Amino acid sequence: MSHRSWRARLILVSLAVLTFVGAAATGVSAYVLVQLGRIERHELAGVLTSAPQQPVTAADVLFDQPSAIAADPGSSSSAGGMGSGNAATSSDGVASDVPADVIAEPSGAADLSEVAPVLPGGPAGENYLLVGTDSPLGLAADDPLRAGHSDDNRLADVIMVIRLRDDGTAAMMSIPRDFAAEIAGTSDIAGTGVMAKINSAYNRDRTTAGRAARLIDTVEENLDITLQHFVEVDFQAFLRVVDAIGGVTMTFDRPLRDQPKEDATDPTDSRSGFFTSAGTHLLDGRQALAYVRSRHLEEQLPDGTWQQHGAWNDLARADRQREFMRTAAAQVAPALGANPINLLAVLDIAADHLSTSDTLSITNDGRRLADRFAGIDVGADIEDYKLKVVDVHDPVRWSLGLDPQRAEHNQRVLDVFRGIGWDDIVEARVRVQVTGTQRHRIASELSELGFLAEAAGTLPPGVETPPQGTVIYLDPGGRLPAGLLASHLVPVPEFARHDDLETTTVILHVGGVPPRIDPGYRRVDVPTAAALAS
């Protein structure tokens, strides 16, 4: 499911900056206003997409489920759902030898065809594209962190999307910088675009606004999510934030170092400049930055020899960064909130290293974020999601692509940033086996609504006597999937228990006059498990 992650890096140097800048701005002074005015804002409102409506889920259509979506256009939906999980189903959905005595008689259902429709709610959150740029500007000429970088380099070293919900919670997702993507705005006359690592989209234009616009379009087009705001920070901000709070304390079980330089005679002279002995240490900004940027980390064994520490790739580096940033996040927020001098220092950092889209008002939105997230618990209130990726060499060599074996996981991750909760029940997560009259046509129409629907014979397995009317067969724990299906059917069918179904699989048996398939939603009353068993 979700994984806790190091995304606090961007909370430290972007959202945290915005949040605490907003907190500082509540005591508006000439100095604060001057510093806020220095934060660069880019004209991106025409590129960013308005937040879409909140999708309708199964919890919104059952009468006895708590739901914030009402039957009027002015209502809005809650972020959380009450799904039944992501249980896998067999290829045919049900076994072929179900005993007849486990099939309950259909339970009556009221004709709710005249009930007012359930409409999508207003947006319940917004997506921020947060970019940490890989630029050595400001570093000393002999700083080891300059290794492999030029002053003109503006690659996006960190790309992430954070969804801030109206209920005060947040969801975060990192996009691997080596993710292979079709770069927006590069299509030729045949409509074929340039395939490259996604972070290269940030190095094709000369201005920050141009780079941001291309990356925004690239993310939206390749991942099918919308973005409402943009924040950029260069990695010097990370260094300065750590120094502003007096450093970050970390504990290491054994000595660690980044791999030494090729011509190094001193074992501590590493590529990134990172070296630490075992024990608890207070890392300053340069040491912290060297640690999170280490690519070839080594550990010292008791006999004094050095060996590789973990995998030497960007994904393993991100795992180490998660460890560091979760530690740092717990120390940064109290330090910034407790000391006004630290807040003023953050203002300086924001003015020097932060830029945003013109969809954000630093003063107003900063205050709003400060109010909303003043008491946020990084561990409990921030959900961290990770796309499952695999190495690919076509069409871009040495890049990453979405793992086809984990397609359902990746779809759920992306759904979170479309306003659909991890456990919410929506059409794409419900398998419908259609039996009886006109099953092929009805399966096709349900597929157009997004259900995983297929024609499956004349009778449900285990049913010997055809029901006279239309019946939805469900597992006792499958009320939500059954209700979502029923909300599209006019009139609402009867319901019957079928004990050999997965909770997200239902059987729709069509008998007599087929129901009308309605793309809209209506509230329905699905019998409880106890009622189905009677």
C-alpha positions, 0 to 999 in steps of 0.5 A: 500500500502506501510507504512512509517517505522522505518527502519531508525534504520538499516540506522542509524547503517548499511547503514548510517554507510557505507554511512558516513564511505564512506564519511569519506574515501574520505579524506583518512588518516592513521586513516581512513584506519586503522579503515576501516580495522578493519571492519569484512568481511565474505566469503559469495559471494558463498552464496549470489545470483547475482542480476537478470535481470529487469523484463519486464513490460507492460510499456516496451512494449507499443510504447507510454509509457516511457521505459528504456528497449530497444530491445537489450540485453545491455539495462537496465530498470528503476525501476518505472512502470506505472501500473493501480493499483491493482483493484479487479475483480469479479469472472467472470471478467465481467457482464453477461448483458452487452448491445451490444451498449457498445461494440465497433467495433474492431480497426485495429492493425498492424502486428508487428510479425517482430518487434525486441523483448523486452528483460529484462534489466540489474539489476536495484538495489540490495538487502541487508540483514540487521541484528540487533543482539540481544546480551548484550555483552558490557552492564554492569552486572546490566543493565536492558537491559540485562534482558532475555539475555545471552552473548551467545545469538545471535538471530537476533532481527531485520531482514530486506531487503533493496533494493537500486535502481540505481535511488537513491531511496530505498525500505525497508521491515522488516521480523518479527523475529517471522515469521515461516519459514523452516530453511535452511540446516535442511532437513532430509532424507525425505526432510523435514526441521525444522520449527521454528521462522526465527530469530532462524536461526541466532543462530544455528551456532557458527560463524557469517559467518555460521549464516549469510549463514543460514539466507540468505538461509532461507530468499531466500528460504521462501520468494523467493527473492534474496540477494546480500549483507549482513550487521550485527550490534549488538545493542550496535552500536545503543546506541553508534550512538545516543550518538555520535550525542549528543542524539535524541530529542523526544516529549511525550504527557504523561509520559511513562514507560516500565512495572516495574520489579516484585519486583520494589518499584520505579515506574520508575524501569522498565524492560527495564529501560525506563521511561519519563515524558511528554514533550520534552526530549533529549534521550541518547543512553541508554534511546533510546535503552530502549525505542525501546526495551520496550515490555510492555509500560504503560502510566500515566493517569491524575489521576496518575494511569498507564495503558497499552499503545497500544498492548503488542506484537512485532508488536506494539513495531515495530510501536513505533520503527517506530515513534522513528526511523523516528524522529532519522533519521531526526536528525542523518544524519545532525549531522553526515554530519556537524561534522567531529568528529561525522564521526570519532566516526562513524568509531569507531562504525563501526570498533567495531560493523559492519560486512559485506559480502565480496561482499562489499568494505567498501571504494569503496562501502561506497563512492558510497553510500555516493555519491548516498544518500548524498541528500536522503530525508528519507520521499520521497525517501525511500519506506517502506513496511510491510508484512501482518501477522497473529498469527499462532500456527501450525507448530510453536506455538506462531509465525507469518505467512503470512495472506492468506486474504492479499495474493495479498498485500504480493505478491506485497510487495515481488515483489518490492524486485524482481525489480517489482514496486508496480503499475507495470503491469506484467502477474500475475496481469492481468486476461484474459478471453479467449473465442472462438476457442481453448479457453481451450488450449490458456488459459492453455498456457497463464497461463504458462506465468503467466497470470490469464487466464481461458476459459470463453465461446464461445463469450464475454458477450454482443457480439452477432456477433462473430468477424472474427479474434482474438480480445482483448477486454479492458476497456478504462483504460486497455491499459497496461494489454491489451498491455502486453497480445498482446506482447505475441501474433503473430500476434498482434490481433485487439482491441475493447472497453468493458466498463464493465471490470476492468482495469486489466481484458481483454477478448481475443476472438479467432476467425478463426486461433488462434494466436501463444503464444510467451513467449517473448515480442514485442513492440505493439501499443494499441489504446488510449481510444479516438481511442477505443471510435470512 
